[in-house]
Amino acid sequence: MLAGLTLALGLALALAAEPPSCAPLVPAVLDNATLTGILGKWVYLIGSSKYPPHLEELRALKHAIFFFHPGSHEDELNTTEIMRMNETCVTRKSGKIHVFRDNGTLMHVDGQVTSTAELIRSDKDLLILRHLNANFPGLSLSARSPNVSKEHLEEFRAQLACHKFTDDEIFLSSEKDACPVPGEEPDEDGEAAPAPQPV
């Protein structure tokens, strides 16, 4: 009787510890329609990584907005990033995204630093990237606006749980830390944030 109870309790604990079931992450097909669809402005919402250098960057990143622009040829995109790193607003316009259609990956090149990711098929107003860094997994979620549905956030959090990211490997951006974007109106509070510093 006691052995049966112990076994049942152990099974219940094992089931409780299993990550939630979630849909597989399906890479998007990197065709002209997909690439045209991701052009424009994105708001970075949440990111996770097990790659130590990225973890350090995520700890410092408080908020980010980025733009994809057409590059000099069809398999290249230019990027502009406006982000708050700790207390400083930084603007980077030097980045390029190289598109590798054959294996469905995007490579971000900024100076001597490169990082590779897969674009995951999702809602047209969401941008989910699976980051590929020396076998250290990473996932990030960006959206066309900071107002994402609760369902979409829950689905992404379920993916993070499935990939066994711990709380100290997951970082949310904060809209209150947003840097001013040239050409856009200031926020409702009318607070003047420090101007971005070009890098």
C-alpha positions as CSV (number, residue, x, y, z in Angstrom):
1,M,0.0,0.0,0.0
2,L,2.7,2.5,1.0
3,A,4.9,1.4,-1.9
4,G,1.9,2.0,-4.3
5,L,1.3,5.5,-2.7
6,T,5.0,6.4,-3.1
7,L,4.9,5.3,-6.7
8,A,1.8,7.3,-7.5
9,L,3.2,10.4,-5.8
10,G,6.5,10.0,-7.7
11,L,4.6,9.7,-11.0
12,A,2.5,12.8,-10.2
13,L,5.6,14.8,-9.5
14,A,7.3,13.6,-12.7
15,L,4.2,14.6,-14.7
16,A,4.1,18.0,-13.1
17,A,7.8,18.5,-13.9
18,E,7.3,17.8,-17.6
19,P,7.3,20.9,-19.8
20,P,4.0,21.9,-21.4
21,S,3.4,20.4,-24.9
22,C,3.9,22.9,-27.6
23,A,3.8,23.2,-31.3
24,P,7.1,22.6,-33.2
25,L,8.9,25.8,-34.3
26,V,8.6,25.7,-38.1
27,P,11.1,27.8,-40.0
28,A,9.6,30.3,-42.5
29,V,10.4,30.0,-46.2
30,L,12.7,32.8,-47.1
31,D,11.1,33.8,-50.4
32,N,10.5,37.3,-51.7
33,A,7.1,37.6,-50.1
34,T,8.4,36.7,-46.7
35,L,11.3,39.1,-46.9
36,T,9.0,42.0,-48.1
37,G,6.7,41.1,-45.2
38,I,9.3,41.7,-42.6
39,L,10.5,45.1,-43.8
40,G,9.7,48.1,-41.6
41,K,9.6,48.7,-37.9
42,W,9.7,46.0,-35.1
43,V,9.5,46.4,-31.3
44,Y,11.7,43.9,-29.4
45,L,9.6,42.4,-26.6
46,I,11.2,39.3,-25.0
47,G,14.4,37.3,-25.5
48,S,16.1,34.3,-24.1
49,S,19.5,32.7,-24.5
50,K,21.8,30.1,-23.1
51,Y,24.8,31.6,-24.9
52,P,26.9,33.5,-22.3
53,P,27.8,36.5,-24.5
54,H,24.1,37.0,-25.5
55,L,23.0,36.7,-21.9
56,E,25.3,39.6,-20.9
57,E,23.8,41.7,-23.7
58,L,20.2,40.8,-22.8
59,R,20.9,41.8,-19.2
60,A,22.0,45.3,-20.4
61,L,19.2,45.7,-23.0
62,K,16.2,47.6,-21.6
63,H,14.3,48.3,-24.8
64,A,14.9,48.1,-28.5
65,I,13.2,49.1,-31.8
66,F,14.7,48.0,-35.1
67,F,13.9,48.5,-38.7
68,F,14.6,46.3,-41.7
69,H,15.2,48.1,-45.0
70,P,15.9,46.7,-48.5
71,G,19.6,46.1,-49.1
72,S,21.7,46.5,-52.1
73,H,20.5,43.1,-53.5
74,E,17.6,40.8,-52.9
75,D,19.4,38.6,-50.4
76,E,20.5,41.5,-48.2
77,L,18.6,43.7,-45.7
78,N,20.0,46.8,-43.9
79,T,19.1,47.3,-40.3
80,T,18.7,50.3,-38.0
81,E,18.5,49.6,-34.2
82,I,17.5,52.1,-31.5
83,M,18.0,50.7,-28.1
84,R,18.6,51.5,-24.5
85,M,21.6,49.6,-23.1
86,N,21.5,50.1,-19.3
87,E,21.0,53.9,-19.1
88,T,22.2,54.9,-22.6
89,C,20.3,55.3,-25.8
90,V,22.2,53.9,-28.8
91,T,21.5,54.0,-32.5
92,R,23.2,51.5,-34.8
93,K,22.8,51.9,-38.6
94,S,25.7,49.7,-39.6
95,G,24.1,46.3,-39.5
96,K,23.3,44.1,-42.5
97,I,21.2,40.9,-42.7
98,H,22.4,38.3,-45.2
99,V,19.7,36.0,-46.4
100,F,20.6,32.3,-47.0
101,R,17.5,30.9,-48.8
102,D,19.0,27.4,-49.2
103,N,19.1,26.7,-45.5
104,G,16.5,29.2,-44.3
105,T,18.8,31.3,-42.1
106,L,19.5,35.0,-41.6
107,M,23.0,36.2,-40.6
108,H,23.3,39.6,-38.9
109,V,26.6,41.2,-39.5
110,D,27.6,44.3,-37.5
111,G,31.3,45.1,-38.0
112,Q,33.3,42.0,-36.9
113,V,30.3,40.5,-35.0
114,T,28.0,38.0,-36.7
115,S,25.0,36.0,-35.4
116,T,22.7,33.6,-37.2
117,A,19.0,32.9,-36.7
118,E,16.1,31.1,-38.3
119,L,12.9,33.1,-38.9
120,I,10.0,31.1,-37.4
121,R,6.7,30.9,-39.2
122,S,4.1,33.0,-37.2
123,D,1.5,35.7,-37.3
124,K,2.4,38.5,-39.8
125,D,2.6,41.0,-37.0
126,L,5.1,38.9,-35.0
127,L,8.7,38.2,-35.6
128,I,10.0,35.1,-33.8
129,L,13.7,34.2,-34.3
130,R,15.5,31.0,-33.2
131,H,19.1,32.1,-32.6
132,L,21.8,29.7,-33.5
133,N,25.0,30.2,-31.6
134,A,27.5,27.4,-31.1
135,N,24.7,25.0,-30.1
136,F,23.4,27.4,-27.4
137,P,19.7,27.9,-28.1
138,G,18.1,31.3,-28.1
139,L,14.6,32.6,-28.9
140,S,13.3,36.1,-29.3
141,L,9.9,37.7,-29.9
142,S,9.3,41.1,-31.6
143,A,6.1,42.6,-32.9
144,R,4.8,45.5,-35.0
145,S,3.7,47.2,-31.8
146,P,4.3,46.7,-28.0
147,N,0.6,45.7,-27.6
148,V,0.6,41.9,-28.2
149,S,-2.3,39.7,-27.4
150,K,-2.2,37.7,-24.2
151,E,-2.6,34.5,-26.3
152,H,0.5,35.3,-28.4
153,L,2.6,36.0,-25.3
154,E,1.3,32.8,-23.6
155,E,2.2,30.7,-26.7
156,F,5.7,32.2,-26.7
157,R,6.2,31.6,-23.0
158,A,5.1,28.0,-23.6
159,Q,7.9,27.7,-26.2
160,L,10.4,29.0,-23.7
161,A,9.2,26.4,-21.2
162,C,9.5,23.7,-23.8
163,H,13.1,24.7,-24.5
164,K,13.9,24.7,-20.8
165,F,14.8,28.3,-20.4
166,T,15.0,29.4,-16.8
167,D,13.8,32.7,-15.4
168,D,17.3,34.1,-15.3
169,E,17.7,33.3,-19.0
170,I,14.6,35.2,-20.1
171,F,14.5,39.0,-20.4
172,L,11.5,41.3,-21.1
173,S,11.9,44.8,-22.5
174,S,10.2,47.7,-20.8
175,E,8.2,50.3,-22.8
176,K,9.0,52.9,-20.2
177,D,12.7,52.6,-21.2
178,A,12.0,53.3,-24.9
179,C,14.4,55.8,-26.6
180,P,13.0,58.5,-28.9
181,V,12.7,57.5,-32.5
182,P,13.6,60.3,-35.0
183,G,10.4,61.4,-36.8
184,E,8.0,60.0,-34.2
185,E,6.0,61.9,-31.6
186,P,7.2,61.7,-28.0
187,D,5.2,59.4,-25.7
188,E,2.0,60.3,-23.9
189,D,3.9,61.5,-20.8
190,G,5.8,64.0,-22.9
191,E,9.0,63.1,-21.1
192,A,12.1,63.9,-23.0
193,A,14.4,60.9,-23.1
194,P,18.1,61.2,-23.9
195,A,18.8,61.4,-27.6
196,P,20.3,58.2,-29.1
197,Q,24.0,58.2,-29.5
198,P,25.2,56.9,-33.0
199,V,27.6,54.0,-32.9
